[in-house]
Amino acid sequence: MARKPRIEFPGAFYHVIARGNNKQKIFADDEDYRSFLERLTFYKERFKFIIYGYVLMPNHIHLLLETGEAPLSRIMQSLQFTYTQKFNHRHKKAGHLFQGRYKAILCQKESYLLELIRYIAQNPVRAGLVKRPIDWRWGSFYDLLRLKDGHVISVDEVLGLFGHRPATAIIAMQKHIERGKAEHNETYYKLKDQRVLGTDDFAEESIKIGDAMTGDFEYYDVEIAEVVKIVAGCMGIGVKQIRSVTRERVGAKARGIVAYICKTMCGRTAKEVSEYFGRSEQILSRLIRGVELKLAERRGKTAECVRQTSASIRRDHKPCLVRRMK
């Protein structure tokens, strides 16, 4: 049976499962786990989504997240791509790290959120890696109770589910997680229309919303030429240098930033941007991937230019619904 397209809309709540290619390990050591969490934190801040829970296992991951202005496909594409590049470079490997298509279950939040928070926290216990959920360092339960220097999980949103005061909410959450049974529950994988966990009414409504919004998300209706001007100002170069047909390095770097902003914020297709610059879609795609890698490192002039350009667009333009690129 052919797989159906994902249901995506702002505010959708998903249980995401991504596995290693051919069941291979995706985390070889502690540095890999930390590297993935750094990227997850970065994209949480960049794409404004909420993380209600996560657990990183040796050969797969579970995420509970609620999307904001960016679709899930964009989040996962960025997360998996940049982590794979880092992993392959570190371990001198090549090729795919993750299994072809991650599983994204659209869930009825009010019915399954608390259950799924407990379910994925107990995953390491089910796998025989630890005796108690709190003993597994690479999950949101440990994140909430043990970390002192910051959190990957969206703390306020999660603790708000268990109480108004953080101290009592943490105790309530701990009791909620530890009193559950650490065993596989097939209920969480019995889906409506292969994609939805919830009642018939919820599934029907979600599918209608998803179909109505296919290709649509909140973006800023900004012309490519205006993005070029903003990027040129941020980088202190001329517009002609960005539009030049030469392979000059600074111009190419600026074109990558323009292409990235147009794709992620302005709903422009790769074809539109490539036609504007008179270059192939393959070249623009390589430039965009280069920008994504720089952003994942959270440093350098590229990241600062993207930040300034994004801020300028958000300040001077109102968001609207436009077609999302394929």
C-alpha positions in Angstrom: 0.0 0.0 0.0 1.4 3.4 -1.0 2.3 5.8 1.8 0.0 8.7 2.1 1.4 12.3 2.3 2.0 13.7 5.8 -0.7 15.9 7.4 1.0 19.2 8.2 -0.5 22.4 9.6 0.6 24.9 12.3 -0.1 23.6 15.8 0.0 19.9 14.8 1.2 17.5 17.5 3.3 14.6 16.4 5.0 11.5 17.7 8.1 11.2 15.5 10.2 8.1 15.2 13.4 8.1 13.1 15.6 4.9 12.8 19.1 4.2 11.7 19.5 3.0 8.2 19.5 -0.9 8.1 19.1 -0.7 11.9 22.6 0.7 12.3 23.5 2.8 15.3 23.0 6.6 15.0 24.9 7.4 18.2 28.3 5.9 18.7 29.3 7.7 21.8 28.3 10.5 24.2 29.6 13.2 21.9 27.1 12.0 19.2 24.2 12.2 21.7 25.3 15.8 22.7 25.7 16.8 19.1 22.2 15.7 18.2 20.7 17.5 21.2 22.6 20.7 20.3 21.0 20.6 16.9 17.6 19.8 18.3 17.8 22.8 20.6 19.0 25.0 17.7 16.1 24.1 15.4 13.6 24.4 18.3 14.6 28.0 18.7 14.9 28.6 14.9 11.6 27.0 13.8 9.6 27.8 17.0 8.2 24.4 17.8 7.5 22.9 21.2 9.2 19.7 22.5 7.1 17.8 25.0 9.4 14.8 25.1 12.2 13.0 23.5 14.5 10.0 23.9 17.6 9.2 22.0 18.3 5.4 21.7 21.4 3.9 20.2 19.7 3.2 16.8 16.6 5.4 16.8 14.9 8.5 18.3 11.5 9.4 19.6 10.3 13.0 19.6 7.0 14.5 20.8 6.7 18.0 19.3 4.1 20.6 18.3 4.9 22.6 15.2 4.7 26.3 14.9 5.4 28.4 11.8 7.5 25.7 10.1 6.2 22.4 8.8 7.5 19.1 10.4 9.1 18.1 7.1 11.3 21.2 7.2 12.3 20.6 10.8 13.2 16.9 10.3 15.0 17.6 7.0 17.3 20.2 8.6 17.8 18.1 11.8 18.7 14.9 10.1 20.8 16.4 7.4 23.0 18.4 9.6 23.4 15.7 12.2 24.3 13.1 9.4 27.0 15.4 8.1 28.5 15.8 11.5 28.3 12.1 12.3 29.8 11.0 9.0 32.6 13.6 9.3 33.4 12.5 12.9 33.4 8.8 12.2 34.9 9.0 8.6 31.8 7.5 7.1 29.6 8.3 4.0 26.1 7.8 2.9 22.7 7.7 4.6 22.6 7.5 8.4 18.8 7.5 8.9 16.3 5.1 7.4 14.6 6.5 4.3 11.4 8.0 5.8 10.8 8.9 9.4 7.5 8.0 11.0 5.3 10.9 11.9 2.1 10.1 13.8 -0.3 13.0 14.0 -1.8 12.7 17.5 -4.9 13.9 19.3 -3.1 16.0 21.9 -5.7 16.2 24.7 -6.1 12.3 24.6 -2.5 11.1 24.2 0.0 13.8 25.3 0.4 12.7 28.9 0.4 9.0 27.9 3.1 9.5 25.2 5.3 11.5 27.6 5.3 8.5 29.9 5.6 6.0 27.1 8.8 7.4 25.5 10.4 8.1 28.9 10.1 4.4 29.6 11.6 3.4 26.2 15.2 2.8 27.6 13.7 0.5 30.4 11.8 -1.5 27.8 15.0 -1.9 25.8 16.8 -3.2 28.9 19.3 -0.3 28.9 18.5 0.9 32.4 16.2 -0.1 35.3 14.5 3.3 35.8 13.6 6.1 33.2 15.6 8.6 35.2 18.8 6.6 34.7 18.9 7.2 30.9 20.8 10.5 30.3 19.6 11.1 26.8 15.9 11.7 27.3 13.6 14.5 28.3 12.9 13.0 31.8 16.5 13.2 32.8 16.6 16.6 31.0 14.0 18.0 33.3 15.2 16.5 36.6 18.9 16.5 36.3 20.3 19.2 33.9 21.5 22.4 35.4 22.9 24.3 32.5 19.8 24.4 30.2 17.1 22.3 28.8 16.3 20.9 25.4 12.7 20.2 26.3 10.2 23.0 26.5 10.1 23.2 30.2 7.3 25.7 30.8 4.9 23.8 28.5 5.6 20.4 30.0 5.6 21.3 33.7 2.4 23.3 33.0 0.7 20.0 32.3 1.4 18.8 35.9 0.9 21.9 38.1 1.3 25.7 38.5 4.4 25.5 40.7 7.6 24.0 39.2 8.6 22.1 42.3 5.2 20.3 42.7 4.8 19.9 38.9 8.1 18.0 38.7 7.1 15.7 41.6 3.7 15.1 39.9 5.4 14.4 36.5 7.9 11.9 38.2 5.0 10.0 39.8 3.1 10.0 36.5 6.1 8.5 34.6 7.2 6.0 37.2 3.8 4.4 37.9 3.3 3.3 34.3 4.3 -0.1 33.0 7.5 -0.3 30.9 6.1 -2.4 28.1 5.3 -1.9 24.4 1.8 -0.6 23.8 0.5 -1.3 20.3 -2.4 1.1 20.9 -0.1 4.0 20.1 0.5 2.6 16.6 -3.0 1.7 15.6 -3.7 4.6 13.3 -6.6 6.1 11.4 -5.9 6.5 7.7 -2.3 5.2 8.3 -1.4 8.6 9.8 -3.5 9.7 12.7 -3.8 8.6 16.4 -7.1 9.7 17.8 -10.9 9.4 17.4 -12.6 9.1 14.1 -13.8 12.7 14.3 -10.3 14.0 15.1 -8.8 12.0 12.2 -11.5 13.2 9.7 -11.1 16.9 10.8 -7.3 16.7 10.7 -7.2 15.2 7.2 -9.5 17.9 5.9 -7.3 20.6 7.4 -4.2 19.0 6.1 -5.7 18.6 2.6 -6.9 22.2 2.6 -3.5 23.5 3.6 -1.4 21.2 1.4 1.6 23.2 0.4 0.5 26.1 2.5 2.2 27.6 5.6 2.8 30.9 7.1 5.4 32.9 5.1 6.3 36.4 4.3 5.4 37.6 0.8 8.8 39.2 0.0 10.3 39.5 -3.5 13.6 37.8 -4.1 15.1 41.1 -5.1 14.3 42.6 -1.7 15.9 39.7 0.1 19.0 40.3 -2.1 19.1 43.9 -1.0 18.8 43.0 2.7 21.5 40.4 2.5 23.7 42.7 0.6 23.3 45.3 3.4 24.1 42.7 6.1 27.2 41.5 4.3 28.4 45.0 3.2 28.6 44.1 -0.5 26.7 45.3 -3.6 23.7 43.7 -5.1 25.6 43.2 -8.4 28.1 41.1 -6.5 25.4 38.7 -5.4 23.8 38.5 -8.8 27.2 38.1 -10.6 27.6 35.1 -12.9 31.1 34.6 -11.6 32.1 32.0 -9.0 33.5 34.6 -6.6 33.3 33.2 -3.1 31.6 36.1 -1.2 28.9 36.4 -3.9 28.2 32.6 -3.8 28.0 32.7 0.0 25.4 35.6 -0.2 23.4 33.7 -2.9 23.2 30.7 -0.5 21.8 32.9 2.2 19.3 34.5 -0.1 18.2 31.1 -1.4 17.9 29.8 2.2 15.8 32.8 3.3 13.6 32.7 0.2 13.0 29.0 0.8 12.3 29.0 4.5 10.7 32.3 5.0 9.2 33.5 1.7 7.7 30.4 0.2 9.8 30.6 -2.9 10.4 27.4 -4.9 13.9 26.3 -5.8 13.0 26.9 -9.5 12.0 30.5 -8.8 15.3 31.3 -7.1 17.4 29.5 -9.6 15.7 31.3 -12.5 16.3 34.7 -10.7 20.0 34.0 -10.4 20.4 32.2 -13.7 21.8 29.1 -12.0 20.7 25.5 -11.7 18.6 24.2 -8.9 21.4 21.7 -8.0 23.8 24.6 -7.4 21.3 26.5 -5.3 20.5 23.3 -3.3 24.2 22.9 -2.5 24.5 26.5 -1.4 21.4 26.1 0.9 22.9 22.9 2.5 26.1 24.9 3.2 24.1 27.6 5.0 22.2 25.0 7.0 25.5 23.5 8.2 26.9 26.9 9.2 23.6 27.6 11.1 23.9 24.3 12.9 27.3 25.4 14.2 25.7 28.5 15.6 28.6 30.8 14.7 30.2 32.8 12.0 29.1 35.6 9.7 26.7 33.3 7.8 24.6 32.7 11.0 24.6 36.4 11.9 23.6 37.4 8.4 20.7 35.0 8.4 19.6 36.2 11.8 19.7 39.9 10.7 17.9 39.2 7.5 15.2 37.2 9.2 14.7 39.9 11.8 14.5 42.6 9.1 11.8 40.7 7.2 9.7 40.0 10.3 10.0 43.6 11.4 8.9 45.1 8.1 6.4 42.6 6.7 3.3 40.8 8.0 3.1 37.0 7.5 0.6 35.4 5.2 -0.3 32.0 3.8 1.5 31.2 0.5 2.4 28.1 -1.3 5.1 26.0 0.4 7.9 24.7 -1.8 8.0 21.1 -2.8 
